[in-house]
Amino acid sequence: MTPAAFRQMALALPGVVERAHMDRHAFRVRIIFATLAADGCSANLKLTRDEQELHSERLASVVAPVSGGWGRMGWTTVMLDRIGDDDMAILLAGAHREGS
């Protein structure tokens, strides 16, 4: 997954807009549901805790909770160079539901 492919996939979801957020690109509907790191290596997604746990186990070398309190709120880091389109589509769909 490239940063451009991630951006395209996120923006294809209903109602999504992209805005700058600190040093990242943020994707939002009602609230931010995903951010893309400035270096394009990773994205953070807002998942439910159940989704976070499931995907962190299923894709252990690719997906992990963000450290600290953000992770306990469902924010999850995804390494873009290690994830396929199908898995990213599943994760983005879950995050999009959280942001809608």
C-alpha positions as CSV (number, residue, x, y, z in Angstrom):
1,M,0.0,0.0,0.0
2,T,1.4,3.3,-1.0
3,P,0.5,6.7,0.6
4,A,-1.2,7.7,-2.6
5,A,-3.3,4.4,-2.7
6,F,-4.2,5.0,1.0
7,R,-5.3,8.5,0.3
8,Q,-7.3,7.4,-2.8
9,M,-9.0,4.6,-0.8
10,A,-9.9,6.9,2.1
11,L,-11.2,9.7,-0.1
12,A,-13.4,7.2,-2.0
13,L,-15.5,6.6,1.2
14,P,-18.7,8.5,1.5
15,G,-18.5,12.1,2.8
16,V,-14.7,12.1,3.5
17,V,-12.7,15.2,3.3
18,E,-8.9,15.6,3.8
19,R,-7.4,18.3,6.0
20,A,-4.0,19.0,7.6
21,H,-3.8,17.9,11.2
22,M,-0.6,18.8,13.0
23,D,2.1,17.0,11.0
24,R,-0.3,14.5,9.4
25,H,-3.0,14.4,6.8
26,A,-6.4,13.8,8.4
27,F,-9.4,12.1,6.9
28,R,-12.8,12.9,8.4
29,V,-16.5,12.7,8.0
30,R,-18.0,14.0,11.3
31,I,-14.7,13.4,13.2
32,I,-11.2,12.3,12.2
33,F,-11.2,8.6,11.5
34,A,-7.7,8.2,9.9
35,T,-4.4,10.1,9.6
36,L,-1.5,9.6,7.3
37,A,2.0,10.2,8.6
38,A,4.0,12.9,6.8
39,D,6.6,10.3,5.8
40,G,3.9,8.1,4.3
41,C,5.1,5.0,6.1
42,S,2.1,4.6,8.4
43,A,-1.5,5.5,9.0
44,N,-3.4,5.7,12.2
45,L,-7.0,4.6,12.2
46,K,-9.8,5.0,14.8
47,L,-11.3,1.5,15.4
48,T,-13.5,0.1,18.1
49,R,-11.5,-1.7,20.7
50,D,-12.9,-5.1,19.5
51,E,-11.8,-4.3,15.9
52,Q,-8.4,-3.1,17.2
53,E,-7.9,-6.3,19.1
54,L,-9.0,-8.6,16.3
55,H,-6.9,-6.9,13.6
56,S,-3.8,-6.6,15.9
57,E,-3.9,-10.3,16.4
58,R,-4.7,-11.2,12.8
59,L,-2.1,-8.9,11.3
60,A,0.4,-8.7,14.2
61,S,3.4,-7.5,12.1
62,V,1.3,-4.8,10.4
63,V,-1.3,-3.5,12.9
64,A,-0.8,-2.3,16.5
65,P,-2.5,-0.1,19.0
66,V,-1.0,3.4,19.3
67,S,0.9,3.6,22.5
68,G,-0.7,5.1,25.6
69,G,-4.1,6.6,26.0
70,W,-4.7,7.0,22.3
71,G,-4.4,3.3,21.8
72,R,-6.8,2.6,24.6
73,M,-9.3,4.8,22.7
74,G,-9.0,2.6,19.6
75,W,-6.4,4.5,17.7
76,T,-4.4,1.9,15.7
77,T,-1.2,2.2,13.7
78,V,-1.0,0.4,10.3
79,M,2.4,0.0,8.5
80,L,1.5,0.8,4.9
81,D,4.3,-1.1,3.2
82,R,3.1,-4.4,4.9
83,I,-0.6,-4.3,4.2
84,G,-2.6,-5.3,1.2
85,D,-5.5,-3.5,-0.4
86,D,-8.2,-5.9,0.8
87,D,-7.0,-5.7,4.5
88,M,-6.7,-1.9,4.3
89,A,-10.2,-1.7,2.8
90,I,-11.6,-3.6,5.8
91,L,-9.7,-1.4,8.3
92,L,-10.7,1.8,6.6
93,A,-14.4,0.7,6.5
94,G,-14.3,0.1,10.2
95,A,-12.6,3.4,10.9
96,H,-15.0,5.3,8.6
97,R,-17.9,3.9,10.6
98,E,-16.3,5.3,13.8
99,G,-15.9,8.7,12.1
100,S,-19.4,9.0,10.7
